[in-house]
Amino acid sequence: MKLIAISQRIEKSKYNEIRPQLDIRLFDFIIKCGFYPVPIPYFLNPNKKSISNLNKWLKIIKPDGLILSGGEDLGKNRLRDKSEYFLFNYFKKNNLPIIGICRGMQLIASIYGSKLKKVENHVNKKTRISFGNKFQKVKCYHNYSITKCPSEFKIISKSKDNQIESINSKNNKILGLMWHPERDKIFSKFNISIFKKFLNK
């Protein structure tokens, strides 16, 4: 079974502990897709030693793909931002598939020069998107969307209000989705199919 590494959000507990966190449903979703999820740890502060430790972890675990998870706005936590930039470059360099969920897609787009813009009615909403020749409803939880599709990517889907909802790299194994497949009460065959197909590349 392929190992899929998943980045985590960072929260501070009431005891002032810095804790990496993931929605348990994301583990369930990845397993449902036929893969084994492995949460990515963070190390100390966003300095060279932290990245060195993360690099060592990757070489030991040898994951087959990366999911840049949602939660938190870009720029909120320097440790997460810097770690995810490193992760993105590591998996891209090694030609391993990368999927960005919500914030993860925003991070990918920002790496390629896109900016973010405030959007309305995309938090805790079932959003109707065009995907190929069909329409699908997906669960969105984002306050920001990307302003443009980077030239290295193509738009896969847009929402009814013309926001970019998913992008795919033209030359690399990189996919961005603005919605949260793990937050459906019953995981959709549509989302499972996307992840199975892409992570098996």
Contacts in CASP RR format, 6 or more apart in sequence:
PFRMAT RR
TARGET T0000
AUTHOR 0000-0000-0000
METHOD contacts of the structure
MODEL  1
MKLIAISQRIEKSKYNEIRPQLDIRLFDFIIKCGFYPVPIPYFLNPNKKS
ISNLNKWLKIIKPDGLILSGGEDLGKNRLRDKSEYFLFNYFKKNNLPIIG
ICRGMQLIASIYGSKLKKVENHVNKKTRISFGNKFQKVKCYHNYSITKCP
SEFKIISKSKDNQIESINSKNNKILGLMWHPERDKIFSKFNISIFKKFLN
K
1 34 0 8 1.000
1 35 0 8 1.000
1 36 0 8 1.000
2 34 0 8 1.000
2 35 0 8 1.000
2 36 0 8 1.000
2 64 0 8 1.000
2 65 0 8 1.000
2 199 0 8 1.000
2 200 0 8 1.000
3 35 0 8 1.000
3 36 0 8 1.000
3 38 0 8 1.000
3 61 0 8 1.000
3 62 0 8 1.000
3 63 0 8 1.000
3 64 0 8 1.000
3 65 0 8 1.000
4 30 0 8 1.000
4 35 0 8 1.000
4 36 0 8 1.000
4 37 0 8 1.000
4 38 0 8 1.000
4 63 0 8 1.000
4 64 0 8 1.000
4 65 0 8 1.000
4 66 0 8 1.000
4 67 0 8 1.000
4 199 0 8 1.000
5 38 0 8 1.000
5 39 0 8 1.000
5 40 0 8 1.000
5 58 0 8 1.000
5 61 0 8 1.000
5 63 0 8 1.000
5 65 0 8 1.000
5 66 0 8 1.000
5 67 0 8 1.000
5 87 0 8 1.000
6 22 0 8 1.000
6 26 0 8 1.000
6 30 0 8 1.000
6 37 0 8 1.000
6 38 0 8 1.000
6 39 0 8 1.000
6 40 0 8 1.000
6 66 0 8 1.000
6 67 0 8 1.000
6 69 0 8 1.000
7 40 0 8 1.000
7 66 0 8 1.000
7 67 0 8 1.000
7 68 0 8 1.000
7 69 0 8 1.000
7 80 0 8 1.000
7 83 0 8 1.000
7 84 0 8 1.000
7 87 0 8 1.000
7 104 0 8 1.000
8 20 0 8 1.000
8 21 0 8 1.000
8 22 0 8 1.000
8 39 0 8 1.000
8 40 0 8 1.000
8 42 0 8 1.000
8 69 0 8 1.000
8 80 0 8 1.000
9 20 0 8 1.000
9 21 0 8 1.000
9 22 0 8 1.000
9 69 0 8 1.000
9 70 0 8 1.000
9 71 0 8 1.000
9 72 0 8 1.000
9 80 0 8 1.000
10 18 0 8 1.000
10 19 0 8 1.000
10 20 0 8 1.000
10 21 0 8 1.000
10 42 0 8 1.000
10 72 0 8 1.000
10 77 0 8 1.000
10 79 0 8 1.000
10 80 0 8 1.000
11 18 0 8 1.000
11 19 0 8 1.000
11 21 0 8 1.000
12 18 0 8 1.000
12 19 0 8 1.000
13 19 0 8 1.000
18 42 0 8 1.000
20 39 0 8 1.000
20 40 0 8 1.000
20 41 0 8 1.000
20 42 0 8 1.000
22 39 0 8 1.000
22 69 0 8 1.000
23 182 0 8 1.000
23 183 0 8 1.000
25 182 0 8 1.000
25 183 0 8 1.000
26 37 0 8 1.000
26 67 0 8 1.000
26 69 0 8 1.000
26 182 0 8 1.000
27 37 0 8 1.000
28 182 0 8 1.000
28 187 0 8 1.000
29 181 0 8 1.000
29 182 0 8 1.000
29 187 0 8 1.000
29 191 0 8 1.000
29 192 0 8 1.000
29 195 0 8 1.000
30 36 0 8 1.000
30 37 0 8 1.000
30 67 0 8 1.000
30 195 0 8 1.000
31 37 0 8 1.000
32 187 0 8 1.000
32 192 0 8 1.000
33 192 0 8 1.000
33 195 0 8 1.000
33 196 0 8 1.000
33 199 0 8 1.000
34 196 0 8 1.000
35 64 0 8 1.000
35 195 0 8 1.000
35 199 0 8 1.000
37 67 0 8 1.000
38 61 0 8 1.000
38 63 0 8 1.000
40 54 0 8 1.000
40 57 0 8 1.000
40 83 0 8 1.000
40 87 0 8 1.000
41 54 0 8 1.000
41 57 0 8 1.000
42 50 0 8 1.000
42 54 0 8 1.000
42 79 0 8 1.000
42 80 0 8 1.000
42 83 0 8 1.000
43 49 0 8 1.000
43 50 0 8 1.000
43 53 0 8 1.000
43 54 0 8 1.000
43 57 0 8 1.000
44 50 0 8 1.000
44 53 0 8 1.000
45 79 0 8 1.000
46 78 0 8 1.000
46 79 0 8 1.000
46 81 0 8 1.000
46 82 0 8 1.000
46 83 0 8 1.000
50 79 0 8 1.000
50 82 0 8 1.000
50 83 0 8 1.000
51 82 0 8 1.000
51 83 0 8 1.000
51 86 0 8 1.000
54 83 0 8 1.000
54 86 0 8 1.000
54 87 0 8 1.000
55 86 0 8 1.000
55 90 0 8 1.000
58 87 0 8 1.000
58 90 0 8 1.000
63 96 0 8 1.000
64 96 0 8 1.000
64 97 0 8 1.000
64 199 0 8 1.000
65 91 0 8 1.000
65 96 0 8 1.000
65 97 0 8 1.000
65 98 0 8 1.000
65 199 0 8 1.000
66 87 0 8 1.000
66 88 0 8 1.000
66 91 0 8 1.000
66 96 0 8 1.000
66 97 0 8 1.000
66 98 0 8 1.000
66 99 0 8 1.000
67 98 0 8 1.000
67 99 0 8 1.000
67 100 0 8 1.000
67 101 0 8 1.000
68 84 0 8 1.000
68 87 0 8 1.000
68 88 0 8 1.000
68 98 0 8 1.000
68 99 0 8 1.000
68 100 0 8 1.000
68 101 0 8 1.000
68 103 0 8 1.000
68 104 0 8 1.000
68 105 0 8 1.000
68 107 0 8 1.000
68 108 0 8 1.000
69 100 0 8 1.000
69 101 0 8 1.000
69 102 0 8 1.000
69 103 0 8 1.000
69 104 0 8 1.000
70 100 0 8 1.000
70 101 0 8 1.000
70 102 0 8 1.000
70 103 0 8 1.000
70 104 0 8 1.000
70 180 0 8 1.000
71 102 0 8 1.000
71 103 0 8 1.000
71 141 0 8 1.000
72 80 0 8 1.000
72 103 0 8 1.000
73 103 0 8 1.000
73 143 0 8 1.000
73 144 0 8 1.000
74 81 0 8 1.000
74 103 0 8 1.000
74 106 0 8 1.000
74 107 0 8 1.000
74 110 0 8 1.000
74 116 0 8 1.000
75 81 0 8 1.000
81 107 0 8 1.000
84 104 0 8 1.000
84 107 0 8 1.000
85 107 0 8 1.000
85 111 0 8 1.000
88 98 0 8 1.000
88 107 0 8 1.000
88 108 0 8 1.000
88 111 0 8 1.000
91 97 0 8 1.000
91 98 0 8 1.000
92 98 0 8 1.000
92 172 0 8 1.000
92 174 0 8 1.000
95 172 0 8 1.000
95 173 0 8 1.000
96 173 0 8 1.000
97 173 0 8 1.000
97 174 0 8 1.000
97 175 0 8 1.000
97 198 0 8 1.000
97 199 0 8 1.000
97 201 0 8 1.000
98 108 0 8 1.000
98 172 0 8 1.000
98 173 0 8 1.000
98 174 0 8 1.000
98 175 0 8 1.000
99 175 0 8 1.000
99 176 0 8 1.000
99 177 0 8 1.000
99 195 0 8 1.000
99 198 0 8 1.000
99 199 0 8 1.000
100 107 0 8 1.000
100 108 0 8 1.000
100 175 0 8 1.000
100 176 0 8 1.000
100 177 0 8 1.000
101 176 0 8 1.000
101 177 0 8 1.000
101 179 0 8 1.000
101 180 0 8 1.000
101 181 0 8 1.000
102 140 0 8 1.000
102 141 0 8 1.000
102 142 0 8 1.000
102 177 0 8 1.000
102 178 0 8 1.000
102 179 0 8 1.000
102 180 0 8 1.000
103 142 0 8 1.000
104 176 0 8 1.000
105 146 0 8 1.000
105 166 0 8 1.000
105 167 0 8 1.000
105 176 0 8 1.000
105 177 0 8 1.000
105 178 0 8 1.000
106 116 0 8 1.000
106 142 0 8 1.000
106 144 0 8 1.000
106 146 0 8 1.000
108 167 0 8 1.000
108 174 0 8 1.000
108 176 0 8 1.000
109 146 0 8 1.000
109 149 0 8 1.000
109 150 0 8 1.000
109 153 0 8 1.000
109 167 0 8 1.000
110 116 0 8 1.000
112 150 0 8 1.000
112 151 0 8 1.000
112 152 0 8 1.000
112 153 0 8 1.000
113 150 0 8 1.000
114 146 0 8 1.000
114 147 0 8 1.000
114 148 0 8 1.000
114 149 0 8 1.000
114 150 0 8 1.000
115 146 0 8 1.000
115 147 0 8 1.000
115 148 0 8 1.000
116 144 0 8 1.000
116 145 0 8 1.000
116 146 0 8 1.000
116 147 0 8 1.000
117 144 0 8 1.000
117 145 0 8 1.000
117 146 0 8 1.000
117 147 0 8 1.000
118 143 0 8 1.000
118 144 0 8 1.000
119 142 0 8 1.000
119 143 0 8 1.000
119 144 0 8 1.000
119 145 0 8 1.000
119 161 0 8 1.000
119 163 0 8 1.000
121 161 0 8 1.000
122 140 0 8 1.000
122 141 0 8 1.000
122 142 0 8 1.000
122 143 0 8 1.000
122 145 0 8 1.000
122 159 0 8 1.000
122 163 0 8 1.000
122 178 0 8 1.000
123 140 0 8 1.000
123 141 0 8 1.000
123 142 0 8 1.000
123 143 0 8 1.000
124 139 0 8 1.000
124 140 0 8 1.000
124 141 0 8 1.000
125 139 0 8 1.000
125 140 0 8 1.000
126 137 0 8 1.000
126 138 0 8 1.000
126 139 0 8 1.000
126 140 0 8 1.000
127 137 0 8 1.000
127 138 0 8 1.000
127 139 0 8 1.000
127 140 0 8 1.000
127 159 0 8 1.000
127 160 0 8 1.000
127 165 0 8 1.000
127 179 0 8 1.000
128 135 0 8 1.000
128 136 0 8 1.000
128 137 0 8 1.000
128 159 0 8 1.000
128 160 0 8 1.000
129 135 0 8 1.000
129 136 0 8 1.000
129 137 0 8 1.000
129 138 0 8 1.000
129 157 0 8 1.000
129 158 0 8 1.000
129 159 0 8 1.000
129 160 0 8 1.000
129 165 0 8 1.000
129 166 0 8 1.000
129 179 0 8 1.000
130 157 0 8 1.000
130 158 0 8 1.000
131 156 0 8 1.000
131 157 0 8 1.000
131 166 0 8 1.000
131 190 0 8 1.000
132 156 0 8 1.000
132 157 0 8 1.000
136 157 0 8 1.000
136 188 0 8 1.000
136 190 0 8 1.000
138 165 0 8 1.000
138 179 0 8 1.000
138 181 0 8 1.000
138 191 0 8 1.000
139 179 0 8 1.000
139 180 0 8 1.000
139 181 0 8 1.000
139 183 0 8 1.000
139 184 0 8 1.000
140 159 0 8 1.000
140 165 0 8 1.000
140 178 0 8 1.000
140 179 0 8 1.000
140 180 0 8 1.000
141 179 0 8 1.000
141 180 0 8 1.000
141 183 0 8 1.000
142 178 0 8 1.000
145 163 0 8 1.000
145 164 0 8 1.000
145 178 0 8 1.000
146 164 0 8 1.000
146 167 0 8 1.000
148 164 0 8 1.000
149 155 0 8 1.000
149 164 0 8 1.000
149 167 0 8 1.000
150 167 0 8 1.000
152 169 0 8 1.000
152 170 0 8 1.000
152 171 0 8 1.000
152 172 0 8 1.000
153 167 0 8 1.000
153 168 0 8 1.000
153 169 0 8 1.000
153 170 0 8 1.000
153 174 0 8 1.000
154 167 0 8 1.000
154 168 0 8 1.000
154 170 0 8 1.000
155 164 0 8 1.000
155 166 0 8 1.000
155 167 0 8 1.000
156 165 0 8 1.000
156 166 0 8 1.000
156 167 0 8 1.000
156 168 0 8 1.000
156 175 0 8 1.000
157 164 0 8 1.000
157 165 0 8 1.000
157 166 0 8 1.000
158 164 0 8 1.000
158 165 0 8 1.000
159 165 0 8 1.000
163 178 0 8 1.000
164 178 0 8 1.000
165 177 0 8 1.000
165 178 0 8 1.000
165 179 0 8 1.000
166 175 0 8 1.000
166 176 0 8 1.000
166 177 0 8 1.000
166 178 0 8 1.000
166 179 0 8 1.000
167 175 0 8 1.000
167 176 0 8 1.000
168 174 0 8 1.000
168 175 0 8 1.000
168 176 0 8 1.000
169 175 0 8 1.000
173 198 0 8 1.000
173 201 0 8 1.000
175 194 0 8 1.000
175 198 0 8 1.000
177 194 0 8 1.000
181 187 0 8 1.000
181 188 0 8 1.000
181 191 0 8 1.000
181 192 0 8 1.000
181 194 0 8 1.000
181 195 0 8 1.000
184 191 0 8 1.000
END
